[in-house]
Amino acid sequence: MLLRNDVLLYKEGPISALRILWIHPGKPTAFVIDATHPLAVPEPRELRQLEDDLESGLAKLAIWMKQMVVHRFTENFLPK
């Protein structure tokens, strides 16, 4: 399950980090932004596409561990 502010890291392609800004409550759509581009604008993506990217290994969910506790990235960890 993907959540708002999750960051997907891509190994290949034009986007290396895609941040989920908002998930539509009634449709299978997420609004995402390229977290590495300072002038990026939000764009819609199908949730299934993002989930498929994770399942296929094309992307991985960005997490970091500290003292064996998993934390999700927040805005403070993203480039400005």
WOUR-V834144 format. One record per residue. RES is the residue in three letters. PSI is psi in whole degrees, 0 to 359 (* if undefined). OMEGA is omega as a letter, one per 30 degrees, with the letter a starting at -180 (999 if undefined). D_CENTER is the distance of its C-alpha to the mean C-alpha in Angstrom with 1 decimal. Layout:
res=RES psi=PSI omega=OMEGA d_center=D_CENTER
res=RES psi=PSI omega=OMEGA d_center=D_CENTER
This chain:
res=MET psi=129 omega=l d_center=11.7
res=LEU psi=148 omega=a d_center=8.3
res=LEU psi=161 omega=l d_center=8.6
res=ARG psi=140 omega=a d_center=8.3
res=ASN psi=359 omega=l d_center=6.8
res=ASP psi=146 omega=l d_center=4.5
res=VAL psi=125 omega=l d_center=2.8
res=LEU psi=127 omega=l d_center=3.6
res=LEU psi=128 omega=a d_center=7.0
res=TYR psi=136 omega=l d_center=9.4
res=LYS psi=324 omega=a d_center=13.1
res=GLU psi=161 omega=l d_center=14.6
res=GLY psi=177 omega=a d_center=14.4
res=PRO psi=339 omega=a d_center=14.3
res=ILE psi=129 omega=a d_center=10.6
res=SER psi=338 omega=l d_center=9.8
res=ALA psi=119 omega=a d_center=6.5
res=LEU psi=120 omega=a d_center=4.1
res=ARG psi=134 omega=l d_center=3.5
res=ILE psi=117 omega=l d_center=4.7
res=LEU psi=320 omega=a d_center=8.3
res=TRP psi=142 omega=l d_center=10.4
res=ILE psi=125 omega=a d_center=11.3
res=HIS psi=129 omega=a d_center=14.8
res=PRO psi=339 omega=a d_center=17.2
res=GLY psi=354 omega=a d_center=19.6
res=LYS psi=156 omega=l d_center=17.7
res=PRO psi=56 omega=a d_center=15.1
res=THR psi=138 omega=l d_center=13.0
res=ALA psi=146 omega=l d_center=9.7
res=PHE psi=125 omega=a d_center=9.8
res=VAL psi=166 omega=l d_center=7.0
res=ILE psi=147 omega=l d_center=8.1
res=ASP psi=109 omega=a d_center=8.5
res=ALA psi=350 omega=a d_center=8.3
res=THR psi=353 omega=a d_center=11.3
res=HIS psi=120 omega=a d_center=13.6
res=PRO psi=338 omega=a d_center=15.8
res=LEU psi=18 omega=a d_center=16.9
res=ALA psi=149 omega=l d_center=13.8
res=VAL psi=150 omega=l d_center=14.1
res=PRO psi=147 omega=l d_center=11.9
res=GLU psi=150 omega=l d_center=12.2
res=PRO psi=145 omega=l d_center=12.2
res=ARG psi=144 omega=l d_center=10.7
res=GLU psi=134 omega=l d_center=12.3
res=LEU psi=322 omega=a d_center=10.7
res=ARG psi=322 omega=l d_center=13.0
res=GLN psi=316 omega=l d_center=11.8
res=LEU psi=318 omega=l d_center=8.2
res=GLU psi=320 omega=l d_center=10.3
res=ASP psi=321 omega=l d_center=12.8
res=ASP psi=321 omega=l d_center=10.7
res=LEU psi=314 omega=a d_center=10.1
res=GLU psi=326 omega=a d_center=13.8
res=SER psi=349 omega=a d_center=15.2
res=GLY psi=1 omega=l d_center=13.9
res=LEU psi=328 omega=l d_center=12.5
res=ALA psi=162 omega=l d_center=9.1
res=LYS psi=153 omega=a d_center=8.8
res=LEU psi=128 omega=a d_center=7.0
res=ALA psi=117 omega=l d_center=7.7
res=ILE psi=161 omega=l d_center=10.7
res=TRP psi=153 omega=a d_center=14.1
res=MET psi=139 omega=l d_center=17.5
res=LYS psi=119 omega=a d_center=20.4
res=GLN psi=43 omega=l d_center=23.6
res=MET psi=20 omega=l d_center=22.2
res=VAL psi=130 omega=a d_center=19.9
res=VAL psi=130 omega=l d_center=16.2
res=HIS psi=144 omega=l d_center=14.2
res=ARG psi=150 omega=l d_center=10.7
res=PHE psi=145 omega=l d_center=9.6
res=THR psi=178 omega=a d_center=11.0
res=GLU psi=331 omega=a d_center=11.8
res=ASN psi=338 omega=a d_center=14.6
res=PHE psi=352 omega=a d_center=12.7
res=LEU psi=148 omega=l d_center=11.1
res=PRO psi=147 omega=a d_center=13.6
res=LYS psi=* omega=999 d_center=15.7
